[in-house]
């Protein structure tokens, strides 16, 4: 792994994006809690594998960054896995301090999206569709009634 390159046998298993990146999920090794998602390029992955320290690619700054380099909240990487398609990396880490730049333990702390499943959800969707259709038809119906009244006056 000299010059931050992956061995060819490993490189051939990984499907980087057209931009040369792969999503990386960091998971707390002891609890399984998902901590964060970041991007890695080939160099970041090679450095991570070589040092055991979570290293990523910043798309906004266009540079490598080692987790905790400025905050001290480092990630010691215990295991790295590829998903079945080779297009996502899972890092099992020992997180020191908060994982999120906001100071939260995990980046997934809020913004829960409620699943709408089952009969109640289907009923709400049907009501919404019917309301939308009535709203969309209303201007047409009013215009039709005005046209009919105008025609009656003209007769």
N, C-alpha and C positions, 0 to 999 in steps of 0.2 A: 504494500500500500504506500509506496513512495510517491512523493509529489501529490498526495491526497487523491489518489486514484484507487478504485476498487479492483480487486483481482477480476480477470475477465470472466471466470466461471460464475462469480457472484453478479457481476455487472450484467451478464446476459440474462439473469433471472428478473431483473428490475425493469419496470416500465415507467420511465420518467416521462413527464409531460413534454409537449413540444418546446417548452421553455427550459427543459432540463431539470425540472423539479419533481419531487414526490411528496405527498402529504405525510406528515409524521405525527402520530398520536402518542402522547406521553401519558403513561398510566402508572399510578403508584403501585409498586411491586407488592407491598405488604397488604394492601386493602383492595386492589383492583379498581380504585377510583380513577376515572378519567380526569387528568389534570389540565391538558391543553392540547391544541393542535397547532403545528407550525409547519414550515416547509423546509425541505433539505434538498441540496443539490448533491452531486456526486462527492464533492470535496467534504461537505458537512457530514455526510454519512461515513466516509472514509475516516475522517477525524474522530467522529464518535466511536467507531469501531476500534480505532487505534488507541484512544485515550480513555475510553469509558466515561467521558463527559458529554452531556447533551449539547450538541453543537448544531446550529440551524442556519438557514439562509434567510436574510431579511429582504423581502421583495421591495419594500419601500426605500430602504437604505442601500440596497444592492450590495450587501456585504455579509460575510459570515459573522455569527455571534454565538458565543458560548453562554449557555444559560447560567446566570448568576455572576457573570463577569463584573457587572457594576453593582448589582443588588446583594450579592453574596448568597442568593437563593439558588444553589447549584443542584444539578441532577447527576447522580452517579448511576450510570446505566448498568443494569444487571443482565438484561437480555434484549435482543433485537429480533423481531420477527417480521416476515413479509406476509401479506395476506395472500389468499389463493390465486389472485390475478397478478400478483407482483407489482401492484400499483399503489400500495399503501404500506407504510412502515409503522410498526407498533414498538415503542420503546418502553420496557418495564424498568422503572427508575426508583431510586431512593431520593425523594425530593427533600431538600433542606430549605425549610421556610416556605412561604407562599409560592405557588407556581404562576399565578396571574400577575400581570403588571399593575393591576388595581390593588394588589395586596391581599386578594382572596386566595384561599387555598387552591381553588380550581377556577379555571376560566368559565366553567359551566355552572354559574351560580344563580342565574335568573333567566328571565325571558322564556319560561316554560311555555311550550305551545301545546294547547289542549287538543287531544285527539277527539274527534267526533265520530264515534262508531256506534253501531247498533240502531235500533228502531227510532229512538228519540232524535238522533242525529239525522237520520233519513227524513223524518217528519219535518225537522227544522229546515233542511235543505229544500224540501218540496215547498214549504211555505214561502221561503225566500224566492224561489223560482217563480211561483205564482204571483207574488207581490211585484216582482220585477216585470213580469209579463203584463200585469194590470197597469203598472206605471208607464211602460212603453206604449201600451195601447191607448192610454187615456188621451194623450194629445191628438192621436189619430181620430178617436171617437168624437172629441170635441170639435175638431175640424170638420168631420163628416156632418155633424149636427148643424154647424153653422152654414155649411154649403147647402144642406137640405132646406134650411130656413130661408136662405137667400133665394133658392130656386122657387120656393113657394111664394115669396113676395113678388118675384118677377112674373109669376103666372097671372 
